[in-house]
Amino acid sequence: MLAPRDATGPAPGVASVTVRADERAYGPAVAIRERLDALSRAELAGLVAVIVVTIVGAGLWYVRSLPRPVDVALSTAPSAPFGATGPPAPGALASASASMSATSAQLVVDVAGLVRRPGVYTFPAGSRVIDAIRRAGGPSPRADLSTLNLAAPLTDGTQIVVGDGSAAPVPGTPGTSGVAVPGSPVNINAATEPELEALTGVGPVTANAIIQYRTEHGPFATVDDLLNVSGIGPATLEELRPQVTV
C-alpha cells in the first residue's frame, strides 16, 4: 500500500531547487527602473536635463543638415569693373572726354547732284570735298568736277552739289567748294525734296514728282523738261524758271 505524500514537502527522492528572486531574471527594464528609484530628486532632474539637451541638440543638427534652396538675384544695374573701389582715375576721365570730343567732331554733309549714291553722310573732322564725293560712290559720267574745289575742307551741315558744269558757281562764294549758295538757282537735277519744296509754286507732291521723274528718266536736259512732270503746267513752269537751273 502506498504511503500518503506530504502536500507541503517534496516527494521522496526528488531534489529540491530554490529559486532566488534575482533582478536579472526580470530583464534590463526592471533593473533600470530600480536604479531610477534609487536616485534622488536632484539627480533625477539632472538626468532629465541631460536627456532634453541631447534631444534638442540632435534636432538642431538634423535641421541644419537639411538642404536649403539657393536664391539667385538678377541685378540690372551695371556692374563696376573688377577692382574698382573708388572714383575713376584722372586718365580714365581724360580718355572719356577725348572720346566724346571725337564723336562731337564728326561732320554731317549732304552729297547731292551727279553722284552715284546721293545722300547724307558722316565724316571725321578734317575730311575734304573729294572724300565726300568718293563716299557717295563717285561722280556720274555727266558730272563735271572742274567747278568744285576738291581740296576744300568739309563743313558740318553743308551740301556738296556735283553738277554738269552748265551753271558755274560765283567766284569767291562757298559755291567754289561745292556748297550751295543761298538765293542762287536750284539745280533740279541735284536738289533734295526740302530744297524743291522751298521753291515758289512747289509743294510736297510736286517736289516728290520731280525727284521721281529724274530717277526714272535721268537728269533734266533743260528747265522746259519740267513740263513732263505731273502737276507742272506752263504757268507753273514760268514761275519756276528764274528759280531753277540744270
Rosetta constraint file for C-alpha pairs under 8 A:
AtomPair CA 5 CA 11 HARMONIC 6.84 0.50
AtomPair CA 6 CA 10 HARMONIC 7.46 0.50
AtomPair CA 6 CA 11 HARMONIC 7.44 0.50
AtomPair CA 10 CA 14 HARMONIC 6.61 0.50
AtomPair CA 10 CA 15 HARMONIC 7.92 0.50
AtomPair CA 10 CA 16 HARMONIC 6.97 0.50
AtomPair CA 21 CA 25 HARMONIC 7.49 0.50
AtomPair CA 22 CA 26 HARMONIC 7.70 0.50
AtomPair CA 23 CA 27 HARMONIC 7.29 0.50
AtomPair CA 23 CA 30 HARMONIC 7.17 0.50
AtomPair CA 23 CA 31 HARMONIC 6.42 0.50
AtomPair CA 24 CA 28 HARMONIC 7.12 0.50
AtomPair CA 24 CA 31 HARMONIC 7.36 0.50
AtomPair CA 26 CA 30 HARMONIC 5.96 0.50
AtomPair CA 26 CA 31 HARMONIC 7.75 0.50
AtomPair CA 27 CA 31 HARMONIC 6.88 0.50
AtomPair CA 28 CA 32 HARMONIC 6.12 0.50
AtomPair CA 29 CA 33 HARMONIC 6.20 0.50
AtomPair CA 30 CA 34 HARMONIC 6.16 0.50
AtomPair CA 31 CA 35 HARMONIC 6.26 0.50
AtomPair CA 32 CA 36 HARMONIC 6.17 0.50
AtomPair CA 33 CA 37 HARMONIC 6.17 0.50
AtomPair CA 34 CA 38 HARMONIC 6.32 0.50
AtomPair CA 35 CA 39 HARMONIC 6.69 0.50
AtomPair CA 36 CA 44 HARMONIC 7.41 0.50
AtomPair CA 39 CA 43 HARMONIC 5.87 0.50
AtomPair CA 39 CA 44 HARMONIC 6.02 0.50
AtomPair CA 40 CA 44 HARMONIC 6.06 0.50
AtomPair CA 41 CA 45 HARMONIC 6.07 0.50
AtomPair CA 42 CA 46 HARMONIC 6.23 0.50
AtomPair CA 43 CA 47 HARMONIC 6.22 0.50
AtomPair CA 44 CA 48 HARMONIC 6.27 0.50
AtomPair CA 45 CA 49 HARMONIC 6.18 0.50
AtomPair CA 46 CA 50 HARMONIC 6.27 0.50
AtomPair CA 47 CA 51 HARMONIC 6.31 0.50
AtomPair CA 48 CA 52 HARMONIC 6.21 0.50
AtomPair CA 49 CA 53 HARMONIC 6.15 0.50
AtomPair CA 50 CA 54 HARMONIC 6.13 0.50
AtomPair CA 51 CA 55 HARMONIC 6.26 0.50
AtomPair CA 52 CA 56 HARMONIC 6.14 0.50
AtomPair CA 53 CA 57 HARMONIC 6.00 0.50
AtomPair CA 54 CA 58 HARMONIC 6.17 0.50
AtomPair CA 55 CA 59 HARMONIC 6.20 0.50
AtomPair CA 56 CA 60 HARMONIC 6.25 0.50
AtomPair CA 57 CA 61 HARMONIC 6.19 0.50
AtomPair CA 58 CA 62 HARMONIC 6.21 0.50
AtomPair CA 59 CA 63 HARMONIC 6.26 0.50
AtomPair CA 60 CA 64 HARMONIC 6.17 0.50
AtomPair CA 61 CA 65 HARMONIC 6.15 0.50
AtomPair CA 62 CA 66 HARMONIC 6.64 0.50
AtomPair CA 80 CA 84 HARMONIC 6.31 0.50
AtomPair CA 84 CA 88 HARMONIC 7.88 0.50
AtomPair CA 88 CA 92 HARMONIC 6.19 0.50
AtomPair CA 88 CA 93 HARMONIC 6.88 0.50
AtomPair CA 89 CA 93 HARMONIC 6.66 0.50
AtomPair CA 90 CA 94 HARMONIC 6.22 0.50
AtomPair CA 91 CA 95 HARMONIC 6.17 0.50
AtomPair CA 92 CA 96 HARMONIC 6.21 0.50
AtomPair CA 93 CA 97 HARMONIC 6.10 0.50
AtomPair CA 94 CA 98 HARMONIC 6.12 0.50
AtomPair CA 95 CA 99 HARMONIC 6.21 0.50
AtomPair CA 96 CA 100 HARMONIC 6.28 0.50
AtomPair CA 97 CA 101 HARMONIC 6.16 0.50
AtomPair CA 98 CA 102 HARMONIC 6.14 0.50
AtomPair CA 99 CA 103 HARMONIC 6.31 0.50
AtomPair CA 100 CA 104 HARMONIC 6.18 0.50
AtomPair CA 101 CA 105 HARMONIC 6.04 0.50
AtomPair CA 102 CA 106 HARMONIC 6.92 0.50
AtomPair CA 105 CA 124 HARMONIC 6.80 0.50
AtomPair CA 105 CA 125 HARMONIC 5.73 0.50
AtomPair CA 106 CA 122 HARMONIC 6.51 0.50
AtomPair CA 106 CA 123 HARMONIC 5.64 0.50
AtomPair CA 106 CA 124 HARMONIC 4.69 0.50
AtomPair CA 106 CA 125 HARMONIC 5.59 0.50
AtomPair CA 106 CA 156 HARMONIC 7.83 0.50
AtomPair CA 107 CA 122 HARMONIC 5.47 0.50
AtomPair CA 107 CA 123 HARMONIC 4.96 0.50
AtomPair CA 107 CA 124 HARMONIC 5.98 0.50
AtomPair CA 107 CA 125 HARMONIC 6.28 0.50
AtomPair CA 107 CA 154 HARMONIC 7.40 0.50
AtomPair CA 107 CA 155 HARMONIC 6.67 0.50
AtomPair CA 107 CA 156 HARMONIC 4.57 0.50
AtomPair CA 107 CA 157 HARMONIC 7.27 0.50
AtomPair CA 108 CA 120 HARMONIC 6.85 0.50
AtomPair CA 108 CA 121 HARMONIC 5.76 0.50
AtomPair CA 108 CA 122 HARMONIC 4.53 0.50
AtomPair CA 108 CA 123 HARMONIC 6.39 0.50
AtomPair CA 108 CA 155 HARMONIC 7.99 0.50
AtomPair CA 108 CA 156 HARMONIC 5.20 0.50
AtomPair CA 108 CA 157 HARMONIC 5.60 0.50
AtomPair CA 108 CA 158 HARMONIC 7.67 0.50
AtomPair CA 109 CA 120 HARMONIC 5.64 0.50
AtomPair CA 109 CA 121 HARMONIC 5.55 0.50
AtomPair CA 109 CA 122 HARMONIC 6.38 0.50
AtomPair CA 109 CA 123 HARMONIC 7.62 0.50
AtomPair CA 109 CA 132 HARMONIC 7.82 0.50
AtomPair CA 109 CA 154 HARMONIC 7.58 0.50
AtomPair CA 109 CA 155 HARMONIC 7.36 0.50
AtomPair CA 109 CA 156 HARMONIC 6.03 0.50
AtomPair CA 109 CA 157 HARMONIC 5.46 0.50
AtomPair CA 109 CA 158 HARMONIC 5.41 0.50
AtomPair CA 109 CA 159 HARMONIC 5.71 0.50
AtomPair CA 109 CA 160 HARMONIC 7.32 0.50
AtomPair CA 110 CA 118 HARMONIC 7.75 0.50
AtomPair CA 110 CA 119 HARMONIC 5.75 0.50
AtomPair CA 110 CA 120 HARMONIC 4.22 0.50
AtomPair CA 110 CA 121 HARMONIC 6.34 0.50
AtomPair CA 110 CA 157 HARMONIC 7.45 0.50
AtomPair CA 110 CA 158 HARMONIC 6.38 0.50
AtomPair CA 110 CA 159 HARMONIC 4.49 0.50
AtomPair CA 110 CA 160 HARMONIC 6.09 0.50
AtomPair CA 111 CA 115 HARMONIC 7.86 0.50
AtomPair CA 111 CA 118 HARMONIC 5.46 0.50
AtomPair CA 111 CA 119 HARMONIC 5.46 0.50
AtomPair CA 111 CA 120 HARMONIC 6.08 0.50
AtomPair CA 111 CA 121 HARMONIC 7.37 0.50
AtomPair CA 111 CA 132 HARMONIC 6.70 0.50
AtomPair CA 111 CA 133 HARMONIC 6.99 0.50
AtomPair CA 111 CA 136 HARMONIC 6.73 0.50
AtomPair CA 111 CA 159 HARMONIC 5.79 0.50
AtomPair CA 111 CA 160 HARMONIC 4.74 0.50
AtomPair CA 111 CA 161 HARMONIC 6.23 0.50
AtomPair CA 111 CA 162 HARMONIC 7.91 0.50
AtomPair CA 112 CA 118 HARMONIC 4.88 0.50
AtomPair CA 112 CA 119 HARMONIC 6.42 0.50
AtomPair CA 112 CA 159 HARMONIC 7.10 0.50
AtomPair CA 112 CA 160 HARMONIC 5.99 0.50
AtomPair CA 112 CA 161 HARMONIC 4.88 0.50
AtomPair CA 112 CA 162 HARMONIC 6.39 0.50
AtomPair CA 112 CA 190 HARMONIC 5.36 0.50
AtomPair CA 112 CA 191 HARMONIC 7.02 0.50
AtomPair CA 112 CA 192 HARMONIC 7.56 0.50
AtomPair CA 113 CA 118 HARMONIC 6.88 0.50
AtomPair CA 113 CA 160 HARMONIC 7.95 0.50
AtomPair CA 113 CA 161 HARMONIC 5.04 0.50
AtomPair CA 113 CA 162 HARMONIC 4.66 0.50
AtomPair CA 113 CA 163 HARMONIC 5.87 0.50
AtomPair CA 113 CA 189 HARMONIC 6.14 0.50
AtomPair CA 113 CA 190 HARMONIC 3.64 0.50
AtomPair CA 113 CA 191 HARMONIC 7.04 0.50
AtomPair CA 114 CA 118 HARMONIC 7.93 0.50
AtomPair CA 114 CA 139 HARMONIC 5.89 0.50
AtomPair CA 114 CA 140 HARMONIC 5.34 0.50
AtomPair CA 114 CA 142 HARMONIC 7.06 0.50
AtomPair CA 114 CA 143 HARMONIC 5.43 0.50
AtomPair CA 114 CA 161 HARMONIC 7.69 0.50
AtomPair CA 114 CA 162 HARMONIC 5.22 0.50
AtomPair CA 114 CA 163 HARMONIC 5.84 0.50
AtomPair CA 114 CA 164 HARMONIC 7.36 0.50
AtomPair CA 114 CA 189 HARMONIC 7.62 0.50
AtomPair CA 114 CA 190 HARMONIC 6.78 0.50
AtomPair CA 115 CA 133 HARMONIC 7.07 0.50
AtomPair CA 115 CA 136 HARMONIC 6.24 0.50
AtomPair CA 115 CA 137 HARMONIC 6.45 0.50
AtomPair CA 115 CA 138 HARMONIC 5.62 0.50
AtomPair CA 115 CA 139 HARMONIC 4.28 0.50
AtomPair CA 115 CA 140 HARMONIC 5.03 0.50
AtomPair CA 115 CA 143 HARMONIC 7.49 0.50
AtomPair CA 115 CA 162 HARMONIC 6.81 0.50
AtomPair CA 116 CA 136 HARMONIC 6.22 0.50
AtomPair CA 116 CA 137 HARMONIC 5.00 0.50
AtomPair CA 116 CA 138 HARMONIC 6.03 0.50
AtomPair CA 116 CA 139 HARMONIC 6.20 0.50
AtomPair CA 116 CA 140 HARMONIC 5.76 0.50
AtomPair CA 117 CA 136 HARMONIC 4.75 0.50
AtomPair CA 117 CA 137 HARMONIC 5.45 0.50
AtomPair CA 117 CA 138 HARMONIC 7.90 0.50
AtomPair CA 118 CA 136 HARMONIC 5.77 0.50
AtomPair CA 119 CA 136 HARMONIC 7.12 0.50
AtomPair CA 121 CA 132 HARMONIC 7.75 0.50
AtomPair CA 121 CA 135 HARMONIC 7.75 0.50
AtomPair CA 123 CA 127 HARMONIC 6.42 0.50
AtomPair CA 123 CA 132 HARMONIC 7.84 0.50
AtomPair CA 126 CA 153 HARMONIC 6.37 0.50
AtomPair CA 126 CA 154 HARMONIC 7.15 0.50
AtomPair CA 127 CA 131 HARMONIC 6.25 0.50
AtomPair CA 127 CA 132 HARMONIC 7.78 0.50
AtomPair CA 127 CA 153 HARMONIC 5.91 0.50
AtomPair CA 127 CA 154 HARMONIC 5.81 0.50
AtomPair CA 128 CA 132 HARMONIC 6.76 0.50
AtomPair CA 128 CA 150 HARMONIC 6.75 0.50
AtomPair CA 128 CA 151 HARMONIC 5.59 0.50
AtomPair CA 128 CA 152 HARMONIC 5.52 0.50
AtomPair CA 128 CA 153 HARMONIC 4.34 0.50
AtomPair CA 128 CA 154 HARMONIC 5.23 0.50
AtomPair CA 129 CA 133 HARMONIC 6.44 0.50
AtomPair CA 129 CA 149 HARMONIC 7.18 0.50
AtomPair CA 129 CA 150 HARMONIC 4.83 0.50
AtomPair CA 129 CA 151 HARMONIC 6.00 0.50
AtomPair CA 129 CA 152 HARMONIC 5.71 0.50
AtomPair CA 129 CA 153 HARMONIC 6.23 0.50
AtomPair CA 129 CA 154 HARMONIC 5.96 0.50
AtomPair CA 129 CA 160 HARMONIC 7.45 0.50
AtomPair CA 129 CA 177 HARMONIC 7.36 0.50
AtomPair CA 129 CA 178 HARMONIC 7.58 0.50
AtomPair CA 130 CA 134 HARMONIC 6.19 0.50
AtomPair CA 130 CA 150 HARMONIC 4.81 0.50
AtomPair CA 130 CA 151 HARMONIC 6.56 0.50
AtomPair CA 131 CA 135 HARMONIC 6.08 0.50
AtomPair CA 132 CA 136 HARMONIC 6.34 0.50
AtomPair CA 132 CA 160 HARMONIC 7.77 0.50
AtomPair CA 133 CA 137 HARMONIC 6.73 0.50
AtomPair CA 133 CA 138 HARMONIC 5.23 0.50
AtomPair CA 133 CA 139 HARMONIC 6.73 0.50
AtomPair CA 134 CA 138 HARMONIC 4.55 0.50
AtomPair CA 134 CA 139 HARMONIC 7.79 0.50
AtomPair CA 139 CA 143 HARMONIC 5.72 0.50
AtomPair CA 139 CA 162 HARMONIC 7.50 0.50
AtomPair CA 142 CA 164 HARMONIC 5.81 0.50
AtomPair CA 143 CA 162 HARMONIC 6.47 0.50
AtomPair CA 143 CA 163 HARMONIC 5.61 0.50
AtomPair CA 143 CA 164 HARMONIC 4.55 0.50
AtomPair CA 143 CA 165 HARMONIC 7.39 0.50
AtomPair CA 144 CA 162 HARMONIC 7.17 0.50
AtomPair CA 144 CA 163 HARMONIC 6.04 0.50
AtomPair CA 144 CA 164 HARMONIC 4.69 0.50
AtomPair CA 144 CA 165 HARMONIC 5.27 0.50
AtomPair CA 145 CA 150 HARMONIC 7.87 0.50
AtomPair CA 145 CA 162 HARMONIC 6.92 0.50
AtomPair CA 145 CA 163 HARMONIC 7.56 0.50
AtomPair CA 145 CA 164 HARMONIC 7.88 0.50
AtomPair CA 145 CA 165 HARMONIC 7.71 0.50
AtomPair CA 146 CA 165 HARMONIC 7.57 0.50
AtomPair CA 147 CA 165 HARMONIC 6.53 0.50
AtomPair CA 147 CA 168 HARMONIC 6.40 0.50
AtomPair CA 147 CA 169 HARMONIC 7.06 0.50
AtomPair CA 147 CA 176 HARMONIC 6.60 0.50
AtomPair CA 147 CA 178 HARMONIC 7.65 0.50
AtomPair CA 148 CA 162 HARMONIC 7.76 0.50
AtomPair CA 148 CA 175 HARMONIC 7.71 0.50
AtomPair CA 148 CA 176 HARMONIC 5.54 0.50
AtomPair CA 148 CA 177 HARMONIC 5.07 0.50
AtomPair CA 148 CA 178 HARMONIC 5.10 0.50
AtomPair CA 149 CA 176 HARMONIC 5.97 0.50
AtomPair CA 149 CA 177 HARMONIC 4.46 0.50
AtomPair CA 149 CA 178 HARMONIC 6.73 0.50
AtomPair CA 150 CA 177 HARMONIC 6.87 0.50
AtomPair CA 152 CA 177 HARMONIC 5.79 0.50
AtomPair CA 154 CA 158 HARMONIC 7.81 0.50
AtomPair CA 158 CA 179 HARMONIC 6.43 0.50
AtomPair CA 158 CA 180 HARMONIC 7.88 0.50
AtomPair CA 159 CA 178 HARMONIC 7.47 0.50
AtomPair CA 159 CA 179 HARMONIC 5.26 0.50
AtomPair CA 159 CA 180 HARMONIC 6.26 0.50
AtomPair CA 160 CA 177 HARMONIC 7.90 0.50
AtomPair CA 160 CA 178 HARMONIC 4.90 0.50
AtomPair CA 160 CA 179 HARMONIC 4.97 0.50
AtomPair CA 160 CA 180 HARMONIC 6.96 0.50
AtomPair CA 161 CA 178 HARMONIC 5.52 0.50
AtomPair CA 161 CA 179 HARMONIC 6.33 0.50
AtomPair CA 161 CA 180 HARMONIC 6.60 0.50
AtomPair CA 161 CA 190 HARMONIC 6.59 0.50
AtomPair CA 162 CA 178 HARMONIC 6.87 0.50
AtomPair CA 162 CA 190 HARMONIC 7.51 0.50
AtomPair CA 163 CA 167 HARMONIC 7.61 0.50
AtomPair CA 163 CA 187 HARMONIC 7.99 0.50
AtomPair CA 163 CA 190 HARMONIC 7.50 0.50
AtomPair CA 166 CA 246 HARMONIC 7.20 0.50
AtomPair CA 167 CA 245 HARMONIC 7.46 0.50
AtomPair CA 167 CA 246 HARMONIC 7.36 0.50
AtomPair CA 169 CA 173 HARMONIC 7.66 0.50
AtomPair CA 169 CA 175 HARMONIC 5.11 0.50
AtomPair CA 169 CA 176 HARMONIC 5.82 0.50
AtomPair CA 170 CA 175 HARMONIC 6.40 0.50
AtomPair CA 170 CA 176 HARMONIC 6.94 0.50
AtomPair CA 171 CA 175 HARMONIC 7.51 0.50
AtomPair CA 171 CA 176 HARMONIC 6.22 0.50
AtomPair CA 172 CA 176 HARMONIC 6.86 0.50
AtomPair CA 173 CA 181 HARMONIC 7.37 0.50
AtomPair CA 174 CA 178 HARMONIC 6.88 0.50
AtomPair CA 174 CA 179 HARMONIC 5.39 0.50
AtomPair CA 174 CA 180 HARMONIC 7.04 0.50
AtomPair CA 174 CA 181 HARMONIC 6.52 0.50
AtomPair CA 175 CA 179 HARMONIC 4.74 0.50
AtomPair CA 175 CA 180 HARMONIC 5.53 0.50
AtomPair CA 175 CA 181 HARMONIC 5.80 0.50
AtomPair CA 180 CA 184 HARMONIC 7.78 0.50
AtomPair CA 184 CA 243 HARMONIC 7.59 0.50
AtomPair CA 185 CA 242 HARMONIC 7.15 0.50
AtomPair CA 185 CA 243 HARMONIC 4.85 0.50
AtomPair CA 185 CA 244 HARMONIC 4.57 0.50
AtomPair CA 185 CA 245 HARMONIC 5.81 0.50
AtomPair CA 186 CA 191 HARMONIC 6.48 0.50
AtomPair CA 186 CA 195 HARMONIC 7.65 0.50
AtomPair CA 186 CA 196 HARMONIC 7.81 0.50
AtomPair CA 186 CA 243 HARMONIC 6.30 0.50
AtomPair CA 186 CA 244 HARMONIC 4.52 0.50
AtomPair CA 186 CA 245 HARMONIC 5.85 0.50
AtomPair CA 187 CA 191 HARMONIC 5.68 0.50
AtomPair CA 187 CA 244 HARMONIC 5.76 0.50
AtomPair CA 187 CA 245 HARMONIC 4.79 0.50
AtomPair CA 187 CA 246 HARMONIC 5.03 0.50
AtomPair CA 188 CA 196 HARMONIC 7.64 0.50
AtomPair CA 188 CA 210 HARMONIC 7.87 0.50
AtomPair CA 188 CA 220 HARMONIC 7.44 0.50
AtomPair CA 188 CA 244 HARMONIC 6.38 0.50
AtomPair CA 188 CA 245 HARMONIC 6.24 0.50
AtomPair CA 188 CA 246 HARMONIC 5.81 0.50
AtomPair CA 189 CA 214 HARMONIC 7.01 0.50
AtomPair CA 189 CA 219 HARMONIC 5.42 0.50
AtomPair CA 189 CA 220 HARMONIC 6.26 0.50
AtomPair CA 189 CA 246 HARMONIC 6.03 0.50
AtomPair CA 191 CA 195 HARMONIC 5.81 0.50
AtomPair CA 191 CA 196 HARMONIC 6.30 0.50
AtomPair CA 192 CA 196 HARMONIC 6.30 0.50
AtomPair CA 192 CA 211 HARMONIC 7.89 0.50
AtomPair CA 193 CA 197 HARMONIC 6.15 0.50
AtomPair CA 193 CA 204 HARMONIC 7.52 0.50
AtomPair CA 193 CA 207 HARMONIC 5.62 0.50
AtomPair CA 193 CA 208 HARMONIC 6.49 0.50
AtomPair CA 193 CA 211 HARMONIC 7.32 0.50
AtomPair CA 194 CA 198 HARMONIC 6.33 0.50
AtomPair CA 194 CA 207 HARMONIC 7.96 0.50
AtomPair CA 195 CA 199 HARMONIC 7.06 0.50
AtomPair CA 196 CA 202 HARMONIC 6.64 0.50
AtomPair CA 196 CA 203 HARMONIC 7.87 0.50
AtomPair CA 196 CA 207 HARMONIC 5.42 0.50
AtomPair CA 197 CA 202 HARMONIC 5.29 0.50
AtomPair CA 197 CA 203 HARMONIC 5.12 0.50
AtomPair CA 197 CA 204 HARMONIC 5.91 0.50
AtomPair CA 197 CA 206 HARMONIC 7.99 0.50
AtomPair CA 197 CA 207 HARMONIC 5.84 0.50
AtomPair CA 198 CA 202 HARMONIC 7.20 0.50
AtomPair CA 199 CA 240 HARMONIC 7.36 0.50
AtomPair CA 199 CA 243 HARMONIC 7.07 0.50
AtomPair CA 200 CA 239 HARMONIC 7.28 0.50
AtomPair CA 200 CA 240 HARMONIC 6.91 0.50
AtomPair CA 201 CA 236 HARMONIC 6.44 0.50
AtomPair CA 201 CA 239 HARMONIC 7.07 0.50
AtomPair CA 201 CA 240 HARMONIC 7.22 0.50
AtomPair CA 202 CA 206 HARMONIC 5.65 0.50
AtomPair CA 202 CA 207 HARMONIC 6.21 0.50
AtomPair CA 203 CA 207 HARMONIC 6.04 0.50
AtomPair CA 204 CA 208 HARMONIC 6.11 0.50
AtomPair CA 205 CA 209 HARMONIC 6.21 0.50
AtomPair CA 206 CA 210 HARMONIC 6.23 0.50
AtomPair CA 206 CA 230 HARMONIC 7.46 0.50
AtomPair CA 206 CA 231 HARMONIC 6.25 0.50
AtomPair CA 206 CA 232 HARMONIC 7.53 0.50
AtomPair CA 207 CA 211 HARMONIC 6.44 0.50
AtomPair CA 208 CA 212 HARMONIC 6.09 0.50
AtomPair CA 209 CA 213 HARMONIC 6.04 0.50
AtomPair CA 209 CA 229 HARMONIC 6.44 0.50
AtomPair CA 209 CA 230 HARMONIC 6.60 0.50
AtomPair CA 210 CA 214 HARMONIC 6.39 0.50
AtomPair CA 210 CA 226 HARMONIC 7.62 0.50
AtomPair CA 210 CA 229 HARMONIC 6.16 0.50
AtomPair CA 211 CA 215 HARMONIC 6.12 0.50
AtomPair CA 212 CA 216 HARMONIC 6.22 0.50
AtomPair CA 213 CA 217 HARMONIC 5.87 0.50
AtomPair CA 213 CA 218 HARMONIC 7.52 0.50
AtomPair CA 213 CA 229 HARMONIC 6.55 0.50
AtomPair CA 214 CA 218 HARMONIC 4.63 0.50
AtomPair CA 214 CA 219 HARMONIC 5.14 0.50
AtomPair CA 214 CA 220 HARMONIC 6.61 0.50
AtomPair CA 215 CA 219 HARMONIC 7.64 0.50
AtomPair CA 220 CA 225 HARMONIC 6.08 0.50
AtomPair CA 220 CA 226 HARMONIC 7.63 0.50
AtomPair CA 220 CA 246 HARMONIC 6.61 0.50
AtomPair CA 221 CA 225 HARMONIC 6.83 0.50
AtomPair CA 221 CA 246 HARMONIC 6.89 0.50
AtomPair CA 222 CA 226 HARMONIC 8.00 0.50
AtomPair CA 222 CA 245 HARMONIC 7.81 0.50
AtomPair CA 222 CA 246 HARMONIC 6.21 0.50
AtomPair CA 223 CA 241 HARMONIC 6.87 0.50
AtomPair CA 223 CA 244 HARMONIC 7.34 0.50
AtomPair CA 223 CA 245 HARMONIC 6.30 0.50
AtomPair CA 223 CA 246 HARMONIC 6.48 0.50
AtomPair CA 224 CA 237 HARMONIC 7.33 0.50
AtomPair CA 225 CA 229 HARMONIC 7.68 0.50
AtomPair CA 226 CA 232 HARMONIC 6.69 0.50
AtomPair CA 226 CA 237 HARMONIC 6.93 0.50
AtomPair CA 227 CA 232 HARMONIC 5.63 0.50
AtomPair CA 227 CA 233 HARMONIC 5.85 0.50
AtomPair CA 227 CA 234 HARMONIC 6.98 0.50
AtomPair CA 227 CA 237 HARMONIC 6.97 0.50
AtomPair CA 228 CA 232 HARMONIC 7.57 0.50
AtomPair CA 232 CA 236 HARMONIC 5.69 0.50
AtomPair CA 232 CA 237 HARMONIC 6.47 0.50
AtomPair CA 233 CA 237 HARMONIC 6.09 0.50
AtomPair CA 234 CA 238 HARMONIC 6.25 0.50
AtomPair CA 235 CA 239 HARMONIC 6.40 0.50
AtomPair CA 236 CA 240 HARMONIC 6.19 0.50
AtomPair CA 237 CA 241 HARMONIC 5.90 0.50
AtomPair CA 238 CA 242 HARMONIC 7.77 0.50
AtomPair CA 239 CA 243 HARMONIC 7.88 0.50
AtomPair CA 240 CA 244 HARMONIC 6.26 0.50
AtomPair CA 241 CA 245 HARMONIC 7.64 0.50
